[in-house]
């Protein structure tokens, strides 16, 4: 490949105590068919053998750069990587996952052809004992969304995935946006704002990413009071997008804010010790979101029916959704 005409791509890999999986992840990045790339391994204060593995992997390829920092969490590691990245495009790869060898090549080709700022690709869930030896056949199918459709799809959790790791981004999109430090749901906190800056968005239907399902990961841990950060996320969306777009997306945001509140309430009820303050916060915010949704314009009949169902039979609705 001619590196003169091929843009530099940065692969940002936050690393924290993932020694059993780290080599598999990095090897999948080394095997990329695209040449003009850099791999940034951000060791976030690991206490296992991960730092040593990072240094060993850096000896294999000169474009692997290792950075060691005090533990600050996933958001800080990604932000650190963004500051060190030099590529025109960036990926975020979780260090216990692995990717298809043509990932970077295909995403750059599509982004260039479609003049897109973000390219989303599909993923497959895998287990630690079930290594994906053969990737699903590619059909080379993708769709392009304009700015308005992409933003609405993101806010409505429709078509566009909210996570950061199954996308390639033009790095400039992050010039004035950072992942929120010391928070969970960091992807949900910034993704709509990143997409709002993109002129176009492409969704690739083929699978390029193996998403490891393992015990102890954030996505599979029990309820944490940090979940209440959801309210900061939705309140910020309401404030920003209502002001910028004259309440065009108000009903969509309020609908999902209420559904998230109902989910939080059910999770709190499962806890052996329920905080009265937390429970009161959930109830008050749920009422606020529900009342404001009823008052909002542009709500559809389908949204009205579903929000009343989530209000009256939330357990049944979440069970149905999970099935």
C-alpha positions in Angstrom: 0.0 0.0 0.0 1.2 3.5 -0.8 1.5 5.3 2.5 1.9 8.7 0.7 -1.8 8.7 -0.3 -3.1 6.6 2.5 -4.0 8.5 5.7 -2.4 7.7 9.0 -4.7 5.7 11.3 -4.4 5.6 15.1 -5.6 2.5 17.0 -6.1 3.5 20.7 -6.0 0.6 23.1 -6.6 1.3 26.8 -5.0 -1.5 28.9 -5.9 -2.4 32.4 -5.3 -5.9 33.9 -6.1 -7.9 30.8 -3.0 -10.1 30.6 -4.8 -13.2 29.4 -6.3 -11.4 26.4 -3.9 -8.6 25.5 -1.7 -10.5 23.1 -4.6 -11.7 21.1 -5.9 -8.2 20.8 -2.6 -6.6 19.7 -1.7 -9.5 17.3 -5.0 -8.8 15.5 -4.0 -5.2 15.1 -0.5 -6.1 13.9 -2.0 -8.4 11.3 -3.9 -5.5 9.6 -3.6 -5.4 5.9 -3.4 -1.6 6.1 0.2 -0.3 6.5 0.0 3.3 7.5 -1.1 3.0 11.1 0.1 3.5 14.7 -1.0 1.4 17.7 -1.1 3.2 21.0 -1.1 0.9 24.0 -2.2 3.0 27.0 -1.3 1.1 30.2 -3.7 2.6 32.8 -1.8 1.6 35.9 -2.2 -2.2 35.4 -1.1 -4.4 38.4 -0.8 -7.7 36.5 1.6 -8.6 33.7 -0.1 -6.3 31.1 2.7 -3.6 31.2 5.3 -6.2 30.4 3.2 -7.6 27.5 2.8 -4.1 26.1 6.6 -3.6 26.1 7.1 -7.0 24.5 4.6 -6.3 21.8 6.3 -2.9 21.1 9.5 -4.7 20.2 7.7 -6.5 17.4 6.7 -3.4 15.4 8.1 0.1 15.5 4.6 1.6 15.1 3.5 0.2 18.4 3.9 2.9 21.1 3.4 2.2 24.8 2.5 4.7 27.4 2.3 4.0 31.1 0.1 6.2 33.4 -1.5 6.1 36.8 -4.8 4.4 36.9 -7.6 6.8 36.0 -10.2 4.7 34.2 -11.2 4.0 30.7 -12.2 7.6 29.9 -8.8 9.0 31.0 -7.0 6.3 29.0 -8.9 7.1 25.8 -8.4 10.9 26.3 -4.7 10.3 26.8 -4.6 8.3 23.6 -6.4 11.0 21.7 -3.8 13.5 22.8 -1.0 11.2 21.6 -2.6 10.1 18.4 -1.4 11.6 15.1 -3.7 9.8 12.7 -6.3 11.4 10.5 -8.7 8.6 11.6 -8.9 6.9 15.0 -10.3 3.6 16.4 -10.9 2.7 20.0 -10.2 -1.0 20.6 -10.9 -2.6 24.0 -7.8 -4.6 25.1 -9.8 -7.9 25.6 -11.3 -7.8 22.2 -9.9 -8.5 18.7 -10.6 -7.4 15.2 -10.6 -8.7 11.6 -7.4 -8.2 9.6 -9.0 -6.1 7.0 -10.8 -3.8 9.4 -8.7 -0.7 8.9 -8.3 -1.1 5.2 -12.0 -1.6 4.6 -13.1 1.3 6.8 -10.6 3.8 5.3 -11.7 2.7 1.8 -15.3 3.2 2.6 -14.8 6.5 4.4 -12.8 7.8 1.5 -15.3 6.6 -1.1 -18.3 7.9 0.8 -16.7 11.0 2.2 -17.8 10.0 5.6 -16.5 11.3 9.0 -17.6 8.2 10.9 -17.9 4.6 9.8 -19.7 2.1 12.1 -19.0 -1.6 11.6 -20.8 -4.7 13.0 -19.5 -7.0 15.8 -20.0 -10.5 17.1 -20.1 -11.5 20.8 -17.6 -14.2 21.7 -16.6 -15.9 24.9 -13.1 -16.5 26.4 -13.3 -20.1 25.4 -14.7 -19.6 22.0 -12.1 -17.9 19.8 -13.5 -16.7 16.5 -11.5 -18.7 14.0 -13.5 -17.9 11.0 -15.1 -14.5 10.4 -18.6 -14.3 8.9 -18.6 -13.9 5.1 -18.6 -10.3 4.0 -21.5 -9.0 1.9 -20.0 -5.5 1.5 -23.3 -3.9 2.4 -23.4 -0.5 3.9 -25.7 2.6 4.1 -24.9 6.3 4.3 -26.8 8.6 6.6 -26.9 12.4 6.5 -26.3 14.5 9.6 -29.9 14.8 10.7 -30.8 11.2 10.2 -27.6 10.0 12.0 -28.2 12.3 15.0 -31.9 11.2 15.3 -30.9 7.5 15.0 -28.3 7.9 17.7 -30.7 9.8 20.1 -33.4 7.2 19.4 -31.0 4.2 19.9 -31.9 3.1 16.4 -29.4 1.7 13.8 -26.5 3.6 15.4 -24.8 1.8 18.3 -24.0 4.0 21.3 -20.6 2.4 22.1 -17.4 4.0 20.9 -15.4 0.8 20.0 -17.2 -0.3 16.8 -16.5 2.8 14.8 -13.7 4.7 12.9 -13.7 8.4 13.4 -12.1 11.4 11.9 -9.9 12.5 14.8 -10.8 16.1 14.5 -14.3 15.3 15.8 -12.7 15.0 19.2 -10.9 18.4 19.2 -13.2 19.9 21.8 -14.9 16.7 23.2 -13.5 14.3 25.8 -14.8 11.1 27.5 -16.0 12.1 31.0 -13.4 10.9 33.6 -14.4 8.6 36.5 -17.8 7.9 35.0 -19.5 4.8 33.6 -21.6 5.0 30.4 -18.9 7.2 29.0 -19.8 6.3 25.5 -23.4 7.4 25.9 -22.2 10.7 27.4 -20.4 11.9 24.3 -21.6 9.9 21.3 -24.5 12.1 20.3 -22.2 15.2 20.5 -19.6 13.5 18.3 -22.2 12.4 15.7 -23.6 16.0 15.8 -20.3 17.2 14.5 -20.2 14.7 11.6 -21.4 15.7 8.2 -22.1 12.1 7.2 -22.2 8.6 8.8 -21.8 5.2 7.2 -23.1 1.9 8.7 -21.4 -1.2 7.5 -23.3 -4.4 8.1 -20.4 -6.9 7.9 -18.7 -8.2 11.1 -15.2 -6.8 11.9 -15.0 -6.9 15.7 -15.0 -9.7 18.2 -16.6 -8.4 21.5 -15.5 -10.5 24.4 -18.1 -11.4 27.0 -16.4 -12.1 30.4 -17.3 -11.9 34.0 -16.1 -8.8 35.9 -16.3 -6.4 32.9 -18.2 -3.2 33.4 -21.0 -4.2 31.2 -21.6 -7.4 33.2 -21.2 -6.1 36.8 -24.0 -5.6 39.2 -25.8 -2.3 39.8 -23.6 0.6 40.8 -24.7 3.9 42.3 -22.6 5.5 39.5 -25.6 4.5 37.3 -27.2 7.7 38.5 -24.9 9.5 36.1 -27.5 8.6 33.5 -29.4 11.6 34.6 -26.5 13.9 33.9 -26.2 12.4 30.4 -29.9 12.9 29.6 -30.2 16.3 31.1 -27.1 17.5 29.2 -28.7 16.1 25.9 -32.0 17.9 26.7 -30.3 21.2 27.4 -27.9 21.1 24.4 -30.0 19.7 21.6 -33.3 21.5 22.6 -31.4 24.8 22.5 -29.6 24.0 19.3 -32.5 22.4 17.4 -35.6 24.1 18.9 -36.9 21.0 20.7 -36.9 18.9 17.5 -35.5 15.8 19.4 -37.1 16.6 22.8 -39.7 13.8 22.9 -37.2 11.2 21.7 -34.7 12.1 24.5 -37.4 12.3 27.2 -38.8 8.9 26.1 -35.4 7.2 26.5 -34.6 9.1 29.7 -37.8 7.8 31.3 -37.1 4.2 30.2 -33.6 4.5 31.7 -35.2 5.7 34.9 -37.5 2.7 35.1 -34.6 0.4 34.5 -32.6 2.1 37.3 -35.6 1.8 39.7 -35.9 -2.0 39.0 -32.1 -2.4 39.6 -32.3 -0.5 42.8 -35.1 -2.7 44.1 -32.9 -5.7 43.6 -30.2 -4.4 45.9 -30.0 -5.8 49.4 -29.6 -2.3 50.8 -31.6 0.4 49.0 -30.5 4.0 49.4 -33.5 6.2 50.2 -31.8 9.1 48.5 -31.1 7.1 45.4 -34.6 5.8 45.2 -36.0 9.2 45.7 -33.8 10.6 43.0 -35.0 7.9 40.6 -38.6 8.5 41.4 -38.4 12.3 41.1 -36.5 12.1 37.8 -38.9 9.5 36.4 -41.9 11.8 37.1 -40.1 14.8 35.7 -39.2 13.0 32.4 -42.7 11.5 32.1 -44.5 14.8 32.6 -42.3 16.6 30.2 -42.7 13.9 27.6 -46.5 14.2 27.8 -46.1 18.0 27.3 -43.7 17.6 24.4 -44.4 18.0 20.8 -43.5 15.6 17.9 -44.2 12.5 20.0 -45.6 9.6 18.0 -48.5 7.3 19.0 -46.1 4.4 19.2 -43.9 6.3 21.7 -47.0 7.3 23.8 -48.2 3.7 24.0 -44.7 2.3 24.9 -44.0 4.9 27.6 -47.3 4.1 29.3 -46.5 0.4 29.2 -43.0 1.1 30.7 -44.8 3.1 33.4 -47.4 0.5 34.3 -45.6 -2.8 33.6 -41.9 -2.1 33.5 -40.7 -5.6 34.4 -42.8 -7.1 31.6 -41.5 -4.5 29.1 -37.9 -5.1 29.9 -38.3 -8.8 29.9 -40.0 -8.6 26.4 -37.2 -6.3 25.2 -34.5 -8.7 26.4 -36.1 -11.6 24.7 
